[in-house]
Amino acid sequence: MATIYSFGPFRLDDESEILFLGDEPTTIGRRAVALLRLLIEQPGSPVSKDALMQAAWPGLAVEESNLPVQIGALRKTLSQEPGGEGWIETLPRRGYRFVGPAPTKAAQSRRVVQPAPAFRDHAKPSQIRDVCPRRAIPERRQVTILSSDLISGRLELEEMREAVRAYQGRVTEVIQAFHGTVAETVGNTVVAYFGHPVAHEDDPEHAVHAGLALSAAVEALEMPASGSLRCRIGIATGAAIVDERSHGIVGDVAGFALRLQASVEDGVAIDETTQRLVGSLFEYRSIGTIDVGGGRASAWRILGASSAKTRFESLRGATLTPFVGRGRELDTLAHWRSEAATRLCVVDIAGEPGIGKSRLLHEYRSKLIADGVLVLSGNCWPDSQQASFRPFIEVVRRVFRVERDESATGTARKLDMGLASVGLATRENVALLMNLLGLAPLPGSLDGLDGVLIGLRTRSLLLDLLRERCKLSPVVVLLEDLHWIDQASQELLGRLINAADAPPLLIVNTYREGYQPSWLGHVDTTVHRLEPLSQDDTARIATVRLGSAAEDAALVRLIVDKAEGNPLFAEEIANFLIELQSEQASGVHNAHRGTVTPLPASVQSLLMARVDRLTPADKEVLQAASVMGRRFGADTLARATEIRDIGERLSAVEALDLIHPDGATGNFVFKHALICDALYSGLLSAQRAALHLKIAREIERRNADRLIEIAETLAHHFSRTDQTEKSAEYLALSGRKSFGVYSLDEAEHFLKRAIALARAEDKTRLDVRVATAMMDLVKVLYLQSRSLETIALVEPELGRLDTLGDIEPVVVLLDLYAMALGTQCRFQEGRRVGERAFEIAQRLGDQRVQTHVRASIMMLSLMTDPEPVADFNRMAEQAYEKAKLHGDAYIIGRTLMIIVWNNVNFGLLLEGRQWADRLMAFGREREDPRALGTALWLLGWLAIIAQDYEAALAYGEECLRIALTPLDRQFGETVVGNSQLLLGRVSEGVETVLRHRRQAELNGWRLSAMTGEVALALSMLMRGELAKGVRSLESVIERAENEYGYRSYANWGRIYLAEFYIAVLTGTGKPSLRVLLKNLLFLMRTKPTAAAKANALLREAMADAWFSERGVTRARIEFDLGQICRATGRTDLARGHFEAARAIAIAQNAPNWLTKIDAATVHLENGR
């Protein structure tokens, strides 16, 4: 039974791996189908990149940059339905999700096909019965047909019966494994199709692999000692007519496959077309010619898979052809350059691979340099997408002329001189750039700065450098291949483009279709999509490249037809024809192919054929170089591969225009990334692993004193070998390096890979190396407030952590686990874990670690175990002094936040504001947006308890504007929502609070989500839903106290509920007639007991140790008790409560409370 998924006009057939649009199959490949299937199985839900990669490339280690390519192909196919391109939504840092029409799922039976008569030489082989899904109309297609015949010797009939049954089972398994379709199985004979019903660009290769695998599988079948099994296989490729109405494939190719099968005693025979298309992916020998009925045709026997299997996508030509067809694009760039004289402008150039993006930038760069413009160029590479700031590091190296082997002292000197030229030379700035380049800064130059601040200041410095340089002369930034950009660079580029004070500057970016930068649609940005060249322009390229051969108009026409406007393809087809013509002129023929190779049928086949023309030695060099990446050093390559004549070999390959030297670095560069990719894909797994290992060891040897600088490179190479420990070591080091510049996505990627690799064989392994990587990963999760993931990572390891002894990773893991428990309202449990961490920290004797853990314990104690005010004040001063002693920006900010929040709970406005002002001043001094954001939301809460709601709203909105961390943004939004509600802007407030709660629940922040519960209950009362609001407040009180153990929050609920009863009792804030009528019965039942209920609630809240006798919360309770006494005629008691409230309001400098208390006192006296 096949599973059919239907959505909109599309149907996905799970068994055949085909996506249909209506009744017509689309052309997307099986990997894209695998991605789509996983997405539509979870409609509307995020699917991680890791899950998608595993679905499309199960068991394979491939670069993540392949995923957007497949997603882009899917979007292009889905776009055939209006709006379909938006059905797959990108979720930054998380993956993708399907948001198209809801898919339906159904099972469908395959039709059973009766066997046809066996094929023999006397049968009519030109027509073979088709059992594939039908097409609506006849069509001409290129197909590859495999015909196999079982040969047995000395077997009895019953043995033969068992042999045929086993053979037929193997045939079905093998054919399907190589994406073929079994068309006929009759006795000993099997016929299979490759390329029908769905074509793949490598169908002939699949067919040959299937033939070899089938031959080996049959020989491996266990037979009685008296007999053995073999099979003979014929494979032919050619044009045929697929006619569904006549239920067959008509064409000579079917008969050719049968005759090839009969031409060999066993093994696999192929025809000339198949041999031409598979090139040297296989080894073979000529078997002469065979009779094909009306003529003779060449045939070859496959000997096995070649050790030099290679597959290509694209290849550049030998020299640059005339720059044609892009005049409009150059005019567009010239226009935007003039516009950029007064403001920042961005031009994005998008297009498919080979369409001419890099060539356009090459020409434009030449014009800019000739005009005296400073050009800053950076490139993104597929093998370094996880390396933070890669294109900007290139820019820094080029601007400051820092060589890769430059000493640290020389680098620092050049950086200092360069910074001085733009007025930015400071000790810290030099250190920041040294750190960016992966070099150790001067001792003490970054003291007091943690990884977050270093990352933020590095970003700011890069932008400041650009601003100052733009003041000296015109600057243009050219960034290539942004579809491979790392997250940190993308964020920095977006920040520059969106900055209000951006300098006058032109930025030109190139990227492939499918990449969507965050600045799309921003003012002064434009996207220019490169279209295919016209036929005339393509013909000009072909004519120049062919030279004298261009006199043959048929050749030019052939190139134009094949290239379809892609200049890269046009150049490469011409290159191939030139080489072929040269061989024919010199009488050279490929002996191993048996004939002169004609033009390949596709650009991919062309690339394979061209690279296979290299000598074995040259090809070995290029394949080894491809393992190093697009850019490689000759010396490193020579030492790693032990190739003696490396200079000669590289010169020979350079003459073929496959690589070229980089004058700036002395390295070599593949002329096109696709050449490098194609060479790399041609290596066998064992060959790749061996080369990666040799290269990794050589790079490690050469850079023993600067390993952190090249950690990503070493991680890349070692992770493609069997050196698990080395791989994990450098992946973890790369993660720590990224964390050091606040590139959290890259850090998480590296650290998760390091842990997974270290635990590949033992999922429970927990030694110092694994614990250290986990510690770094938990730090990353903590900075993003991803508490549920922290708990999931650490909780299973709690028992095993004890076996590691007293080491820092154990302390940090327990500390941040305790904080994560706090976000889930597991306060007591979290405090116990924190105290356990503190005991270990004390035994370690590390004051810095102790300070971190002490702050966590203080934070957790805020919720459950208040200290007396005097004791807390002494402890706060001590904690703050210790935090300052270590100079750690994070711990200072965190300590100050805890102290301020404690004073918010105490209701001590004066003390809270004083500490908040310290936090604000600290944030300004350190230029730390975390401290500033935290101070603002804390000031907002202080304003709320002071009943200054306008000020609270202003603080909350400013926090949202500048906050860096997700948690600060969440608390800022809480302040905004509560302020809006208390100002009477109920709809706005409810929307804000609900938005906050949804985000908090999505991130697993249970505590943060809970903080909006009282506000939502109040909104019900304000909207006239009185009974519902009261029930909601009672529920919040019960859960906060009994489920979460958060007594102070429960008591705030009691205060608000008591104030509702007071309003009922006194008739203040009289509701509208509609609300009154709606709640009449509820009010009649409530009013008689309102005074008693309010009094009980307030008395219970007053007993809370959190509410200091000197705090405005206590003043609020006293004021509310006075209101009850006044309403019940107890004037003297009311006066006493008002006087107590007034004294606190004066002491705490709370003018809004003082005004409210004085008004109530006047009303009391007048009423008397």
N, C-alpha and C positions, 0 to 999 in steps of 0.2 A: 504494500500500500504506500502510495506517495502522499506527502503532505503538501497541500496547496494553500499558500497565504495570499489573500486578496485584499488590495487596498487601492481605492480610486480605480483607474483603468489598468492597474498593474496586477500581475499574478506571479508569484514566486513558487516554482516547482522545486521542492526541497530535495527530491531524489535525483533529478537530472541536473540540478544546480543551474537552472535557466530562469531568467527573469523575462516575462512576456509583457508586452504592451498590447493590450487587446489579444489577438491571436498570433501576433508576430513576436518571435524571440528578439530580445535586445542583444547587444554585442558585449556587454560587460562580462568580465572574466570571473572565474570561480572564487577568487579572493574577495572581490567586491561583493559577490553574492553571499559569501560567508559573513561579511560585515553586516550586510543588509538584514540577513536572517536574524542575527543576534539583536540588532536594533529593534526590529518589528516584533520580536518575541517579548520585548519589554517596552511597549509604547509609552512615551511620556516620561520614562525613568532614565536617569543618567546611566550610561555604560562607560566604564573606565577604559582608558587607552590600553592598559595591560590586558583586559579581557578581550578587547577587539583584536589586539595583536596576536593573542593566543588563538583566536578563532580563525584568523586569516593565514597565520603562519605557525600552525601547531608544531611545537617541538623545535622551532628554528630560532636562532638569534639574529634578528634583522634590525636595522636602524629604524628608529621611530619616525624618521622623515618619510618612510614609505607609506605610513598610514594616511596622511593628508592627501597623497596622490590618489589612493583608492577611494577615499571619501569624495574627492573632487570628481572622479569618474562617475561615481554614483549620482552626485548632484546633477551632473551634466545629463545623464540618462533620464533622471526623474524630471528634469526641466522640460521634457517633451510635453508634459502636462502643465498648463499655466499654474505658476506658483510652486511647482514641484521642487524647484531648486532650494526652497526654504524648508522642506520637510525634514532635513537632517540638520539639527541645531548644534553648533559648537558651544561647549561649556568650558570656558577657560580654566585650566589646571585640573579639570575633572574628566573630560572626555567628550562624548556626544550623546544625543538622544533623538529619537524619532518622534516628530510632532505632526506628522501627516495624518491622513484619514485613518480611522481606527481599523486595524487589520482584522480580517476574519480568517479562521483556520478550518480546513476541511480535509478529509481523507479521500483519495481517488485511486481506483484500481487501474493497473496497467492492462492494456488489451493483450490477450494471448494470441500468439501468431503460430499457425500450424507450420511444421517443418516442410520445406520444399524439397524436391528431389536432389540427390547428391550431385555435386558438381564434378564433371569429368571432362576430359579433353574434347569429347564429341558433343558435349552440351553446348547451349548458346550462352557463352560467358558474358556477352555484352549487356545482359539484363539480370540484375540481382535483386531479389525481393527485399524491400525496405521495411524495417519494423520500428523505425524511429518516429517520434511525434510528427504528425503530418503538417505540411505547409499548405497554405491556401491555393497557391498557383505554382506552375512549373517555373523553375529558375535554374540558371547556369551557375555552377559552383565548382570550386576546386576542392577535391576530396582526396584523401589517402586511404587506400583499401588494403587490408591485410588478409591474406588467405593462408590458412594453416592446415596441414594434413598430418595425421598421426601415423607413424611407422612402427610396427611391432614385429618381432621375430620369435618363432617357435613358441607361440602361446596357444593354449587350448581355447576353445570357444568361450567357456565360462570365464577363463582368465581374461580373455579379450574383452568380454562384456564389462568386467570390473575395471579394466584399464581405460576403456572408453569413457566410463562414467567418471572416473577420477580425472581424466584428461579434460572432459568438458567442464568440470568444476573449476580446475585450474585456469582454463581459458577465460571463463567469466570473471574470476577474481583479477587476473592480470590485466585484461582489457579495460575493465572499469577503473582499475588503479591508475591507468595512464590516460584517462579521460576519453576512452573510445566507447563505441557502442557495438555490442554483438548483434549482427544482423541475421546470421544463419548458423545453426548448429545442426548438422545432419551427419550422424555417424562419426566417421573419422575426420570430417571436414568442418572447419569453422571459417566464417567470413565476418570481418569487423570493419566498421567505418571510423575514420578519424577526420574531423572537419564537417561532419553532418550528424545531428541537426545544428550544432553550434560550432562555429569555426574558432580555432585558436591559431595564433601566429606561428606556433611551433608544432602543428599537428604532425608533420612528417617525422620530427624528432620523437614525439610521443609514440608514434607507430613503431619506429625502429627499437626504441627502448622496450616496448611491449613485446616485440618479436624476440629479442634477446632474453628477456625475463621468462617468456613462455617456454623457450627452448630449454633454459636452465631448469625451470620448474618441472617440465616433463621428464627430463633426465634424472631428476631427483626423486621421482615417484618410485616407491618400493614395489618391486615385481618379484615373482618367483625366480628361483635361481636359474631356471631354464630359459628365461627371456629377459629382454630389455626394451625400453621405449625411447624413441626419438621423435622429433617432428621436423618437417620441412616447411618453411614459411616464405611466401612471396609478398613483397610490398611495392605498390605502384602509386604514383601521384599524377593526377591529371584532371582535365575538365570533364564534367558530366552534367547531365540534365536531371534534376531532382523533380520528378513528376508525381505529386501525391495522388492525382486522379488515376494514374496507371499503376500506383503502388510500387514504383521501382526507381532504380537509378540506371540511366541509360548512358553508355559511353564505353569506349575501348579500354578505359583504365581497369574495369573489372576483369575483363579477359586477360589483360596483361598481368595482373596479380596472380591469376591462376597459372599462367604459363611460367612465370618466375618461380612459383612454388614447385612446379614440376621439373625445373632445370637443375635443382640441387638434390643431393642425396639426403642431406639434413642441414640444419642451420637456417640462416636468413639470407635471402637474395633480394636486391632492390634494383629499381630501374634508374635511368639516367636523371630524370627530374628529381626523384627523391634524393639521389646521391648529391645533386647540385645544391639542394636546399639544406641538407644536413651538414654539408661541408666536411670539416675535419673533426666534428664532434665524435665520429666513430672511425675505427680503423677497418679497412676493407681491401680486397684485391679483385682485380678484374676477372671475370669468368667468360670474357669474350662477348659474343653476340648470340641472341636467341631468336628463333622464328616467332614473329608476332602476327603471322597471317598477312601476307602481302608485303613483307619486308623483314629486315633484321634490326635489332635494337641492342644497344650495349647493356650489360648487366654487371652487377658487382655482388660479391659475397661479403657480408658483415663479419668481421673477425672479433669485434668487441668494442666496448666504449674506449675512446681515446683518453689518454691522461691529460690532454690539453683541451678539454671541453670548454668552449667559450661561447657566450651569448652577448650580443651587443644591442645598444639602443641608438647610439648616434656617434659620429666621428667627424672631427674637423678636417678641413682641407689642408693642402701643403702651404699655401700662401694666401694672403688676403686678396679677395677679388674686389672689383670696384664696389664702392658703397652706393647701392642703388635703391630706389623705391622708398627712401625714408626722409625725403626733403621736408615733408610736412611735419614730421616729428622733430627735426632739427629746428624748424621755425617755431614750433610750440615751445621748445626748450629756451630758445632765444627770447621769446615773449615773456616767459616766466622769470627769466634772469633779469630782465629790465624791471619787472614788477617787484622782484626781491631787493631792489635797491633801497626800498624804504620799509620793508616788512618781511617776515619769514613766509616763504612759499614752498609748497611741496608738490612735486610731480612724481606720481607712481606710474611706472611702466610695467604692464602686465602682459604675459603671453606664454604660449606653450614652449617647451624646450626646443631650442634650435631656431626659434622664430627671428632672432636677431637682437635680443635685448642687450647682450654684452657688447655686440658690435656697435650698436647705437651709442652706448656709453663710451666706447673706445674713440669713436669719431668726435663725440662731443667733448671729451677730455682734451683731445688734441687742440680743438678750437679754443677752449678755455685757457690752456697753458700759453698758446700763442698770443692771447689777449692779456696775459699777465695776471690772470686770476689764480688765487691759491686754491688748489683742488685737494680736498681731503677725501681719500678713498678707503673704503672698508669692504670686506667680503665676508659673507656667511658661508659656512661649509657644512655639508651633511654629517661629517664625522665629528663635529664639535658643537652640535646643537645644545648640548648640556653644559658647555664651557661658558661661564658668565663673561659678558662684555667682549666676546671675541672680536667683532668688527671694530669696536672702539679701542681695544688694545692695539690692533693694527694701526689705527689712526695715531695713537699716542707714540708708538714706536717710530712711525714715519715722520711725524712732526718734530720729535725730539732727536731723531736720527740715532735711536738706540738699537744696537745690533743684538741678536739673540744670544750671542756668546759674550756680550759685554760684561765686564766685572761689575759688582755691586757699587764699588766706589766710582767707576767711570759713569755708570748709569745715573747715580745720584748727582754727579757733577753736571751732566747734560740736562737733567731735569731741572736742576736749580737755575742754570743759565737760561733755559727756555722759559721757565716761569717768570724769571726776572724781566724778560723782554716784554711781558704783558702785565707786569705789576702784581704778580700773584705769588712771588717767591717767599714762602714761609717754610719753616722746618716741618710743620704738620702737612702742608701740601705736598712737599717732596715725598714724605713718608707715605701719604695716601696713594700717590702714583707708583711708588716702589711696591706697595702692597698689591695694587692692581696688576702689576706686571708679574706678580708671584715672587717678588724678592723681599728679603727681610729688611724692614725699615730700620733706621738708626735707633739704638736703644733709647727708650724713654720718649720717643717722638709721638707715640700714640697712646701714652699712658692715660688712663681714665676713660678711654673710649672702648666700648664693647663692639661686637660685630655689627650690630644694627647701626650705631652711629658712624662707624667706619664706612659702611655701605652707603648711608645717606649722604655723608660728606663727600664721598668719592663721586657720587652722582652729581652733587651740586658743583664740585670742582670742575668736572668735565664740562658742565654747562657754562660755568663762569669762564673757563678757558676759551670756549667757542665765542662767548659774548665779547670778551676782550680782544680776541684776534679779529673779529669782524669790524672792530673800530679802526684797525690799521689799514685794511684793504679789502676788496671784495673777496668773499669766500663762497665756494660751492662744495657741498658734501655729496659724494656719490657712494651709495650703498647698494651692493649687488646681492641678489639671491636671498631676499628677506624671507622666503618660504622656509629657510633653514635657520632663521634667527633664534638666538637664545632668549629666554623670558626676560632676563635682566636688561639686555640691550633693547628689547622691544619696549619695555616700560620706560627706559631712559629716553628713547626716541619719541615716544608718545608724550612724555613730560615736556620735552623741548618744544614739540609742535603745539601743545596746548597751553604753553606758558603765556601769561599776559604780557610779560616783558621780554618776549623772544626777540633775538637780534635780527637785523636785516640779513637774510640768508636764503639761499636756494638749496633745497635738499631734493636729490633725485634718487629714487629707489627703484629697483627692479625685482620682480618676483613672478613666479609661475601662477597660472590660473588656479583658483581654489584657495589661495591665501587671502585672508581678509584682515588688514591692519585696523587697529582700534581708531585711527584718525580718519577713516573714511567718512566723507560728508562734512568734515571740519572746514571752516572758512579758509580760503586761500590754499586749498588742496585740490588736486585734480588727478584723475586716473586716465591714463592713455593706454588703451589695449592695442598691442601690435597685431595687425591683421596679416594674413599671408600676402606675399608679393604677387603682383600681377604676372601673367604669363610672359609678357614682354620683358619685365625686369628679371624674372627667373631665367629667361633665355639669354639675357646679357651675361649673367653669372656663368651659365654653362658655356657660352661662347668663349669668354675670356679664359676660363679654366681649361677648356679642351685645347686651346691653341689652334694649331693647324688642323687638328681633327674636327674642328667645328665646321669645316666645309661640308661634312656629312650632316645634312639637315635632319636626317632621321635620328641621329644620335642626340642632337639638340632637342628634338621633339620628345624623344624618350625621356630625357632628363626632366624636361618641363612637366611631362605627364606624371612621372614618378614623384617628383619633389612636392607637387601641389602647393607651391608658393612658400615652402620652408627653405630658407637660404642654406641652412646647414646641410639638409638632405641633398640639395642641388650640388653643393660643393663636393660632398662625399661620393655621390654617384659619378661625378666627373672624375674624381681621383681614381676611382676603381677602374673606369674605362681607360684612363691614361696608363695605369699599371698593366692592365690586360693587353693594351696595344703594344707596350714596350716588350712584354714577354713574347708576343707573337712575332715582333720584328726580329728579336734575337734568337728565335727558334726554341725558346725555353718552354717546356710543357711540364705540368705537374705529373710526375710519373705515378705518384701514389693515387692520383685521381683518375688516371687513365685517359684524360682528355682535357682540353683547355676549358677552364671554368667559364661559363657564360654569366651574364649579369644576374645577380641574385634577385629573387622575386620580391623582396622587401628590404627596407633599410636595415632592419635587424639582421637579416641574413647577410646583407652587404658588409656590415661591421664584422661579423664572424669571418667572412671570407677574407677581408682585408688584413685583419690581425694575424690570421693563419698564414699569410704570405711572408710574415717576418721569419727570419732564420730562427732556429730553436734557441740559439744563444740570446738573440735580441728579445725574443718573446719572453724568455726566462727573466731577463732584466726588468722588462716592463711589468710583468706579473708581480715580481717582488716589490717593485716600486708602488704598484697599486695597493699593496697591503699597507704601505706607509701613509697613503692618502694622496690627495691630488697634488700636494706640495711635498717634495722629498729632497733630502740632501744626498749628494753622490757619495760623500765620505762615509756617512752612516750606512748607506745602502751597501757599499762595498764591504765594510767590516761585518755587517750582519749576514750577508749572503756569501762572503768569501769568493766573490767573482773578481778575478784578477784584472781583466781588461775592461773594467767598468767604464773608463773614459772613452775607449773606442766604441763600446756598445752604445753608450748614451749619445755619442756623436752621430752614430749611424741612425739611431731612432729619431734624433733631432732633425736629421736631413729628410726624414719622411714626414716631418711636421706633426708628429704625435705629441712631442713635448717641446718646451722651450725654456731657456734659462731665465731666472729672475735676477736682473742686474742688481737690484737693491740688496738681496740677501745672499746671492751666490747659489741658491737652491734651484732645483728644476721644478717645473709646473706642467702637469698634463694640459694640453691645449684645451681640452673640454672635459668637464666632470664625467660625462657619460662614457668617455673612453676609459677612464679610471674604473668606473663602476663595471663596465663590461669585462675588463681584464680580471678584476677581482672575482666576479661571478664565475669566471671560467676555471678558477682553481678548485681542486678537490678539497674537501674539508680537512684532510690530514695535511695537505700542502699549505693551506692557509694557516692552520694552527702552528705548524713548524716555523713558518716565516714570521708570524706574529711574535712567537716566542724569541726568535733570534733578534728581531728588531727591538723588542721590549728590553731585552738584556743589554743590548748595545746602547740604547738611549739611557737606560738606568746607569750604566757604567760611566757614560760621558757626563752625566749630570748628577753625580753622587752628592754634590754639595748644594743642589737646588731642586730637590725632588718635588717640593710642593708646587714649584712653578710649572712643572710638566706632569703633575699628578693625573690630569684628565687623559693625557696622551698615554701614559703608562697603564692607566685603568682600561682604556680602550683596547690596547694590545694584549695585556695579560688576560682580560676577560674573554678573549677569543682563543685561549689555550686551555690546557688541563691544569694550569697552575692556580688552583683555587685560592690558596692562601695569599699569594701575591695579588691576585685579582681583587680579593676582598680588602686587602690592605690599601691598595691605591684607590679603589672606589670609595672607601671610607675617608681617605685623605682628601679626595676630590670633594666629598660632601662637606668636610670641615672647612675646606678652602672657600667653597661657595657660601657657607653659613657665615664666614668671616666678613663677607661683603654684603650680607643681608639678601642673598639671592636664594630665597627659601625653596622655590620650586626645584631648582637645580640641586640644591643640597638634599632635599627629600628624595629625588630620583636616585642620586648616587648612593645614599645611605641605605635605602631599601634594597637596592641591588646588592650592596655589600653584605647585608644581613642574610638575604636569600641565598647568596652564593656560599657564604660561610656555613649555612645550615642545609646545604643541598643534600648531604648524605645523612645528617643527623639533625632532625627538626628541633631537638631539645638542646642542642649545643649552647652552652652559656659559659664562655671563658672571658678573660679580660678583653680580648679583641671584640667579641660580639657585644659584650656589655658596653664597651666604649662607643661602638657604632650606634647601639640603642640609645645611649645617653644623648648623643648628638641629634639623633632623629627625634627624640622626645622634646629636646629644646626647640627644634623646628616646629613641631606640633603645638608646643606651648605658645610660641609667638603668634601662632595663627588661631589660638584658642580652640583647638580641635581636641577637646577633652575626652570624648568618647573613644577616639582612636588611641589616645594616650592610655586610657584604662585598658582597652583591648590588647595593647602591646605589652604593658607592664604586668597586669594582674596574673597572667599565667606563669610569670617568671618569679613570683614572690618567694616561693619556697627555694628555688635554685639560687636566688641572689645571696642567701646566707652562706652558700658554699664558697663565695668569692672573697670573703674576708672584708676587712675595713679598707675599701678603696673608694676614690671619688665617684666613679660611675655609679656605684650602688647608692651613694648618698643622693646624687642628682636624680636618679631614676625614682627613688622613694619620695623625694621632695616634690617633684613635678607630678607624680602620681597622686600624692596627697592633695595638691592644688586641684587636680582634675576631679577628685572625689568631691571637693568642695563645690565645684560648679554643678555637681549632680545632687547637691543638698545632703551629701553624706558627710556632714561636718565632723561628728564625733569620730567616725572611722578615719577620716582624713587627718584629724589631729593626732590620733594614735600613731598613724604611719609617719607623720611629720616628726613626732617625738622620737620614734625609732631612728629616723634619719639623723636627727640632731645628736643622739647618743654616739652614732658612728662618727659623725663629724668631729665631736669632741675627742674621741679616741685618736682620730687622725691628727688632731692639733692644727687643723687648717682654719684660721680665723675667717678667711673669705667665704669658705663654704658654710661655716657656722652662721655667718651673717645672713646668707641666702636662706638657710633653713629656718632661722629664727623669724625672719620676715613672714615666711609661709605660715608658721605656727600662730603668729600674731593675727594674720589674716583669717585663719580658720576660727580662731577664738572670738573674732568679731561677732560671729553668728550665734554662738552658744554660751560662752563663758566670759562675761564682761568682768574686767578688773575694776576695782574701785578707782575713782577718778584720780586721786592723789597717787596711787600706785602706778596707774597707767602713765601719768605725766612723767614720773621719774623714769619708767621703762622706755618711754618714747624718746626722751632726751638721750638716754644711753644708746639706744638702737641707732638713732640718727648720727651720733658721734662716731660709732663704730662703722656705720655705712660710709660716712665721709672719709674715715681713715683709709679705707680700701680704694676710694676714688672710682668705684664702679658705677657708671651712670644708671644702669638698670636697677641696681639694688638701692641706690639713693632715692630714685623716683618711686620705687615700690614701697620703701619704708615710709616716705612722706605720704603716699596715698593711704596707707593703712592708718597712719596717725590722724589724717584729716577725716577719714570715714568714721573712725572711732568717735571723733568729736561731733560728727553729724548725728550718730546714734545717741550720744550724750545730750545733744541739743545745745551744745556750747558754741554759739556763733562766733564769739570773739576769738577763742582759741583755734577754732576750725579755720577762720579766715586768715589768721596769722600763719598757720602752717600751710594753708593753700597758697598764700602769697609767697612763702619760701619755695614751694614747688613750682610756681609760675616763674619766679626769678631764676631758679635752677634751670628750668627748661629754656629760658631765653639765653642764659649764659652758655649752656651747652648746645644751643640750637637743636634741641631734642624735641621733636613734635609729640613724642609719647608723653613726656612730662607735661607739655602744654595742654594736650588733649585731656589728660587725666585731671589736671588742675581745673579745667573749665567745667567738666561735668560735676566735679566735687563742689565747686562754687555754685553751680546750678542747684544742687540739692540743699546747700546751705541757704540759698535764696528761697527755696520752696518752704523749708521749715520756718523761715522768717516771714512767710506769706508775702514775699515780693516776687510775684509770679511773672511780671514783665521782665525783670532782671534775670530770673531763672530761664525764661525762654531765650533771651539773648545769649546767655552762657551756653545753653544747649545747642543752639544753632551754630555758634562759633566753634564749638567742639566738633560738630559734624563737618565743618568746613576744613579743619586742619588735622583731625585725628588720623593717626597712622595705623593703629592696630584695630582689628575687628571688634575687640572687646570694648575699646574706648568709643568706637562708633555706636555700639549697642547701648552703652550707658548714656551716651549723649542723646540718643534717640528716646530713651526712657525719660530723661529730663524734659525734652521737648514735648512728648506726648502728655505727661502729667501736667506741665505748665499750660498747655493748650486747654486741657479739660478744666483746670482750676480757674482759667480766665473765661470760662463759659463757651469756648470754641469747641463744642462737644464733638461735632462730626469730624473735624480735623484731628482732634485728640484721639478719638477712637481709631481712626485710620492709622495714625502714627503708632499707637500702642499695638494694634493688631499686626502691623508690618514688622514691628520689633519682635513680637512674639513668634511670628512665623519664621523669621530669620534665626531667632534663638533656638527654636525647636529643630530647625533644619541642621544647625550646627551642634545640637546636643547640649546646649547651655540651659540646663534645667533651672538653675538659680536665676539666671537672667530672664528666662521666660516667665518665672513666677512673679517677678517684680512688677509686672503689669496687671496682675490679677485684681488688686485693690482698685486700681484706676478704672478697669473695665466695670467692676461692680458699681463704682460711683457714677459712671456714665449711664448705667441703667436707672439709677435714682434720678439723675438729672434729666433723663428723657421721660420720666413719669412712669417707669416700670418699677413701682415701689416694692411690691412683694418679691419680685424676681431679684431686685437689687439687694434686698435684705438677706434673702436666702444665699445669694452669691457671696456676700460679705461674711456671713456665718460659716460658709464652706471654706473660704480662704483662711479664716481664723483657725478653724479646726485642723486643716491640713498643714498650715505653717507651724502650728505648735506640736501636733502629735505625729505627723508624718515626716516633716523636715527638721523639727527641733529648732526652728528659727523663731524664738519667742518674741523678739522685738518686732518682727514683721507682723506677727499675730496681734500684738498690742496696738500697732498702728491701725490695723483693721478694726480693733475694738474702739479706738478713738473716733474713727470716721463713722462707725455704726452708731456710737453714742451721740455724735453730733447730728445724725439724721433724726434720732428720737427727740433730741432737744428742739429741732426745727418743727417736728410734729407738735411737741408740747407748747412751744411759744408762738407758733403760727408764722414764723419768719420765712421769707422766701415763698410766699403764698403761691401755690400752683394755679395754672389756668383752670377755667371751668371744665374743660374737656378732661384734663388730668384728674381733677377733683372727682368728677363723676365716675371716671374709670376706676379710681382707687377708693371710692367712698366706703365700702364695707371694710377694706383693709385698714383705713385710717380710723374708723369707728372702733375697731377691735384693738388697735395699737395705742391710741391716745391715753386710755386709762392707765396703762402700765408703762408708758414712755419714760416717766421720771425715774421710776424704780430701775428699769432696764439700763437707762443711760448712766445712772449713778453706779450701778454694779459694774458695768463695763469700765468706767473711768477709774473706779477704785482698784480694779484688777490691773489696769494699765499703769497706774501710779506706783504699784508695788514693783514694777520692773526695774531691776538694778541698772539697766541701760540708761534710763531717763534720769539724768542728774538733777538734783534739787536746784541747781543753778541754771539749768538749761531751759530753752524756750519751749521744749516739749512739755516740761513740767508746768511752765506758765500756761500753755494751751489747756492742759488738764484742769488747772486751777480756774481758768477763765470759764471752761465748760461747766464745772461744778457750780461756779457762781451763777451761771445762767439758769441752772436747774433750781437753785435756791431762790433766785428772784422770781421764777415762774411759779414756785410753790409757796410764795409769801414769806420766806425766811430771809428777811432783808439783812439782818445783821450778819448771818452766815455768808450771804452773797457778797456783802461788802468786804468781809475778811478774805474771801477767795479772790476778789478783784484786786485787793491791795497786794496780796502775795504775787499774783500774776504781774501786776504793774512793776513791782520791785525787780522781778527777774528781767522783764523787758527793758527796763532802764539799764540794768547792769550789763545786759548782753547787747545793748545798742540795737534794739529791734523796733524801729519807729512805726512800722505798719502794725505790729502788735500793740504798741503803746496807744496809737490812735484808736484802735478797736476797743481796747480796755477802757480808755477814758470815755468813749461814747457810751459804753454800757454802764459805766459808773454814773454819768450824768442822767441817763435814762432811769437808773435806779433811784437816784435822789429826787428827780422830778416826780417819779411815780409815787414816792412817799408822801 
